[in-house]
Amino acid sequence: MKITNKYGVPDNLVTLASREYYTKGKSQYSVTELLSPPRIKRLREKFNENIEQDVSDMLWQMLGSALHVVFERSQTPGYVTEERVFLEVDGVTLSGQIDVQQETPEGIVLIDYKFTSAWAVMQDKVEWEEQLNVYAWLLQKVKGKPVIGLKICAMIRDFSRHDQREDYPDSPIHMMDIPLWDMEITERFVKERLHQHQLSKMQMELGENLPQCSNAERWMSETVYAVKREGRKTAIKLFTSIEEAQERAVKEKGYVETRLGEPRRCTGNFCGVAAHCDQYSEWLGNQPSGTAEA
Amino acid sequence: MTNIPNGWATSPVELLKLNVNEHTEKKAGLTYLSWAWAWQEALKADPTVNFMVHMFDGKPYMNINGSGMVWVTVTMFGKAMTCFLPVMDYKNKCIADPDAFEVNKTIMRCLTKALALHGLGLYIYSGEDLPEGAEKPPVARPRELPEASVESLNLFVEGIREFIGHCSSDADLVSFWKNNQTQLDELKAALPDSFAEVVDLFKQAKSALKEKS
């Protein structure tokens, strides 16, 4: 991947951005890679040299890495920080770097730092649950000690004390309990993910189609219907049902505008390989030219 | 890629310069040129071109200890060039008592090889990527390995050649690939041509299974 510097920031920031704070060591897959869609991993491998990211887009990523480095220094009795564990699964070495292990007489409480937005904290982040459970499974397999709890320590970068929304976090550092899965279920999950990645690797080498990303993996947003009125810029109300929207539009003497759901991970190129992805190209090709309905 | 006026070669020297890469395919680590395309170019270069398949006791191949060798002579630009090629399977091993299909395939390959003696696609047979005079793009050099590792990778490829035929389903092939992923990664980095051969073997095995079902 090439790091560009479009806004002329000091070169030492570019050097920092180019450095990888997390390495997967001698493993073939890190837990993060295992959980990412196989299509993205394969395309990133193939087009690595063509992928560009500007240093300005890496601000939060760099700050997140910096915090991990700082936290690593906070040695406290009863806590193990930033430990990377390795395990061989079906002939493949898998590794995961665990931010914090709180040792208790009953077992380990596993804590993961997330440097994130308030919005992310308010969602049901399935990927966080998957990640922490895979870490727990790895840790139990490697250390033979039970993991009794999973927590996210979310550092909310855009926290506002004035936000009164329901479910909005109370403080800029927000602790979240994550459900702990049964070990057998996690093991099945890990092996299935691994199989999908290995299969995609073979498919890539044989020149076959890569598995498609699911809607969840593409961060597909829901199609909504905006009730609008001539002369007003913003929508009166958004509906997820077209019938309800049309009913309201009649009352308001307005019209309905369809706002099609879109794969935000692809449209925003958060995967980094949207330009090389045939699934995304196909989606783009299928988009209608107009979206307004009278 | 060529400096040939109107894209047509009119001499062996110009045939040597012709870039044939778009008309080749790789199989079992070897590069093959389409015979039909090669013959078309030969006809353009010399409309009087002709070829002859040599006969041995009424057969279009010479019997050598049970295996077959075909012989083809191409006459072009007033000069005859003769080439020979053993009848081989997809592993590039001689076939004992070859059938008509195998002999036919080898004759056409031998024809292409004889055309190469006149200059057309000759660079392929000398292991070059591009015809003479063409500018080569920079390529990544394969990782250098100690001799013992190369030998063990060659043995690994040999093992794949032997056992891939025992895979009786797609799931078997996937499992075979998955279980050898580490060596496959190593092979790809160190011996890309052998890796290409392995990929071809898997492709062939897959299509054979598809045909069967």
Chai-1 contact restraints between the chains, C-beta under 6 A:
chainA,res_idxA,chainB,res_idxB,connection_type,confidence,min_distance_angstrom,max_distance_angstrom,comment,restraint_id
A,Q198,B,K178,contact,1.0,0.0,6.0,A-B,restraint_1
A,L199,B,V174,contact,1.0,0.0,6.0,A-B,restraint_2
A,M202,B,W177,contact,1.0,0.0,6.0,A-B,restraint_3
A,E205,B,V199,contact,1.0,0.0,6.0,A-B,restraint_4
A,L206,B,F202,contact,1.0,0.0,6.0,A-B,restraint_5
A,L206,B,K203,contact,1.0,0.0,6.0,A-B,restraint_6
